[in-house]
Amino acid sequence: MSIFSDLPSLLALHVNHIPLKQALELQAHFGSLKNTLQASQKALADTQILKPSQLARLLDKKETQQQVAQAIRWGEQENQNWLPFGSEHYPDLLQSIDDAPLLLATRGRFELLQDPQLAIVGSRHASKQGLMIAKDFAQHLSSQGLGITSGLALGIDAAAHQGGLQGMGKTIAVVATGLDRIYPAANQALGRQIAEEGVMVSEFPLGTKPLTYHFPKRNRIISGLSVGTLVVEAALKSGSLITAKTAMNQGREVFAVPGSINNPQAKGCHQLIKQGAKLVESGQDILEELSALLQHALTPQADDLFATEASPKSTDKNFSPPSSHQPAILEHIGYEPIGMDELIVLSKSPVYDIQSQLMLLELSGEVEKLSAGRWRRLN
């Protein structure tokens, strides 16, 4: 069964906050997501896959069905879509992180998600100079074809989006609410413009409010979509530093703009530079640092970093564990750490196939996930 034809089952898990890893476990146990939703309370509880709160919500079938129906109606509106993990349009780079979202909601030009992107983040209380720097960097990089990705927050995020809209690469806003609302209210007009000219993205169900703990989750998607992350201004205790550290853990490049030693909003950037982030003074510095990577990303080639020699993705991909005819990824994993890029080249498999297999191998205790997107064999 096509993953698209079973969107209601995916949405049923999504509205009950069941992430990809648990969805894969349920799929493997029951054979399909449809079978999972038809299973008895005892059968579901016996798997010990779901938390009691998740199980209780999933068993409230009336509420689940109402939310799923609402989500389907929302996705039928023009320029509004649901992108499931493993589907043709789900962004490859995001698919390669170890906690990729099960579903993405999008408003706008979702095809921009496959383009090379740079995340630009920073303080909500930025200086005028910081806002100008963020906008100038974004406009220059967008004019070179890079998408500008940020979180639609006040301050640096908003300036980055504004700059991105002025270039060719446009801008991607990753939000911490459902896409049936725009937060913060001060960015309503900007959000609507992004939905028209760029794309808005969320992993959260419709109706989700801007709760504090949603923002760090949102940040991993900002960095996960991007080839690198630029921090313009950030205090020592800043959500932007979370995004930067997440980018480092994902094996992505991190850049920082230096500032005055007397500016508290520059201290976070200085700390990142001490920890290995690249000090940059212009957009050209970033383009030069990423030149080899962007050459592949912007020019279709057989040895593209994020592609393989395998056939193009089909739109009919099953949301299931790898079948026996797919490459055995374990053959390519030894006792020395290996990264996702190497596995793509060695196995000649799509990212989502590799990611699914790695999750199952981790669950079975065959492999161990390390930092910076690396894996090693245990048995």
N, C-alpha and C positions, 0 to 999 in steps of 0.2 A: 504494500500500500504506500502511495506517495505521502511524503511528509505533509504536503499541502492539503491533501484530501482528508487528513486527520487533524486539521487545525483545531477543531473543537476540543479534542483530547488534550492537545498541548496547552490550549487556553485554560482548560480545567485545572491543570497542574499550576499554570502560571498565576492564576488569580488566587490560588491557595499557597503561593510563595514557596513552591517546591522547585529547587534549583536543578541545573543540568545534571550534576553528579547523581543526585537521588533519582532523577527521571531515568537516567541510564540504568541504574540498579533495578528500578521497577520494571523497565522494559526487558531487561535480561531475565528477571525472575518470572514475569507473567507472560512473556512472549510478545506483548504489544501494549501500547498505552490504553487502547480500548479495553483489553482484558483487565488491565489494572483498575480502571474505573468501574468495572462490573464485578470486581472481587468483593468478597464479604469483609465485614469489619475484622473478623478473626483472621482471615487469610492475610489481610494487609498488616494487621498488628503482629502476626507471627513472623513476618519478614524482618521486623525491627529496623526497617529502613526509614520510616517516617517518625518524627517526633509526635508525642501525643497531641500537641496543639495543631500540627499539620493534619493528622489523621481526623481529628474532630471537625476541622473545617472542610476537609475533602468529603466527609460523610454527610455534611449538610448539603444534600444534592439540590434542594430548591434554590438556595442562595447561590451555589456554584453555577447552576443552569442560568440563572438570571444574569450573573456577571458575564458568563460566556456569551450569551445572546447579545448583551450590550457591546462587548468587545468585537464581536463579528460585525454588528451594524456599524460600529466605528470604523472598522477596517474596510468597509464597502464604500466609504466616502472618498471623494476624489483626493488623490495625493496623500492618503493615509493607508498605511500598510503594516502588516505583521511579518517579520522576517525570522523564521525559526532557525536555530542552530543546524548547520548542515545543508541549508538550502542554497540555491545558486547565488542569491543576492546577499547572503550574510557575509559581512566583511572578513576577508581571509586573515588579516592580522589579528583581529579580535578573536577569531576562532582558535588562534594558536595559544591563547593564555590559558592557564590551568583552571580558572574559574569563570569561563565565558558564560554569558547569559543564555538561558534557555530560549528566550524570545526577545526580539527587539521591536518596539513600536516606533514607527517613523512618520513624520509629517514633512512632506516636501520631496526633494529629489534624492531618493534613497541610493541611486546609482553613485552619488558622490562618495559614499562610504567605502567604495573599492579603490578610490583614488588615493595617492600618497598624501598624507596629512602630517602637519606639525601641530602639537598641542601648545597653546600659549596660556599660561595661568599666572595668577599673582594676587596681590592684596585687594580686598574689597574697599580698603581705605587708602587707595593709591594717591600719590602726589600728582600734580599736573604734569610734571616731567615724566613720571612713570606711565601715565595714560598716553601721552604723546609717543613715548618709545614703543609701547605695546601696539598702538595703532599703526605706526610707521613700519615696524617689523612685519606685522600682519599684512599690510598692504603690499609691501615689497615682495614678500614670499608668495602671497596669493597671485601677484602679477606674473610670477614664474611658474604658476600651475599647481602650487601646493595648496591643499585644503587647510583651512585654519580651524582647529578644533578647540573648544573651550566649554565652560560650564554655565554660561548665561548669568553668572553672578554680577553684582555691581562691581565697578572698578575695572581692574585689568581685563577680566573676562569680557565685559561689554565692549571695551576699547578694541580688543582683539577681534571680536566678531565684526565690529564696524569696519575695521581695516580689511578683514577678509572679504567682506561684501563688495569692496571697491576693486578687487582683483579678479583674475580669471578662475582661481581655484575655489572661490566662494568659501562658505563657512559651515561648520557642523556644530550644533549646540547639543551637548549631552546634559540632560536635566535629571533632577532627583525627585521628580513628581510624576504622576500620570500625565500623558500628553493631552488630556482634556482640559488642562489648565496651564497657564504660563506664570512662572514664579522667578524672581520677585515681580510684584505688580508694576514697579517702576520700569521694568524692561518689557512690558506688554507690546509696545509698538515694535521694538527690536525683535522680539520673538516672532511676531507675525511676519516681519520682513524676512527673517531667516527661513521660516516655513515656506515662503513664496519663492525665494531665490536660492536658498541653500537647503539644509535639512535639519530637523530637530529629532532627537533620539532619546528613548528611555527604555530601561528594562523593567520599569515598575508598572503594575496594572493601572487601568484607568481609575481615577478617584483617589490615587495615592497622594497624601499630603506631604508637604516639605518637612519631614521629620529629621532631626539632627543626625541620626545614625545612617540616614540614606546617602548623605553627601560623600563620606569616604568610599562607599560602594560605587557611587557614581564616578568617583575619581579614577578607579581602575579601568573604567571603560574609556575615559578621556585618553589616558596613556596607552591603553590597549589598542585603540584605533590608529595610533600615531607612530610614525617612524622615530620620532623624538619629542621631547618636551622642553619648552623654554619657559623659565621662570623669570619674570621681569622685576617685580618687587614682592617681598614676602618677609614677614616677621619670623622670629625664631619658632613661635608656636603658630603655625599656619597650615591650613588645609592644602595649600599649594605645595608644601614640603611633602605631604602625604602623597600627592600625585607624583612628585619627582621621585620619591623613594620607590613607589610602585613601579614607575617606569624603569628604574634601575633593576628591580627584581624581575621585571619582564624582559630584561636584556636589551632595552631601548636606550638610545642616546639621551643625555640630559644636558641642557645648556642653561646658563645663568648670566644675567646682565649685572655687572658690578655697580655699586653706588657709593655714596659718601659713607665713611666709617661712622659719621655722626647721625646717620639716618637709620632709625630702628627698622624701617621697612626694607633696608638693604641687608640686614644681618642674616636673614635666611638664605639669600643668594650667596653671600660670602661663605656661609657654612657649607652650602652645596659645592662651591668651588673647591673648598678645602677637602671635601670628600670625593672629588674626582670629576665633578661636572665641568663642562667646557666653558671657559669664560668667552663671551662673545660681545662684540661692540657694534655689529651690523648684521643685517640679514644675509649678506654675502658670506660672512664667517660661517653661518649655519649651512648654506648651500655648498660651500667648499668641504665642510666636514662630512656632509651626507652625499657628496657627489657620486661616489661609486654606487651607493644604494639607490639613489634617485635615478641614475642612468638606467638601471634595470627596471625600476618601478614605472618610469615614464616611457620606456621603449619596449614594446612586446618582443621578447626573445625566448628561445627554447630553454635557456638556462636562467630564466628570471628567478630571483631569490624567492619569490612567493608563488612560483608556478612549478610545474613539472613537465616531463615529457609525456605524461599520461594524457588521455583524451580530455577535452574540456568537460567541465562539470555538467552533468545532466540535471534537468529540472525535476527529475523523478528519483530523488534520493530518499532511501528509507531511513527513518530514525531508529536505528537498530545497531546492535553490536556487529563488528566486522564479520562478514561471512567467510567461509573457508577458501573462496577463490581470491580473496584480497591478500595483499602482501602481509606476511607475518612480521610485524614491526619488531618483535622481540629478537629476531635474527640480527638486527642492526644495533642492538643495545648491548654494550659490554659492561664491565665493572668500572671503567673510567667514564666520567660524566660526558654526555653527548647532548648537544642542543637541538632544538626543533629544526633549525635551518639545515643541519647536517642530515637529520632524519628525512626531511623532504627530498633532498638530493639522492640519498641512498635508496629509499624505498620507492621513489617515483609515485607517491600516493598523494591525494589531496589532503590539505591540512585537517579537514574535519574528520577524515578516516583515521589519520594518525592520532588525533586528539582522543577520539572515541576509544581506540585500542589502548592508548596509554592509560586512560581512566580505568578501564577494565583490568589491565595488568596491575595497576596500583591497588585496586580493590582486592585482587587475588594474591597480593604480596610478592609479585614477580619483579616489580620495579619500584624505585623510590624517586619521588619528585624532589629536586634540589632547588636552590635559588637560581635566579637569572634564567629561568626557563630551561633548565637542564635536567636530565634523567640518568639514572644508572641502574644496572641489573643487581638484584639481590640474591637470586638463586641460580 
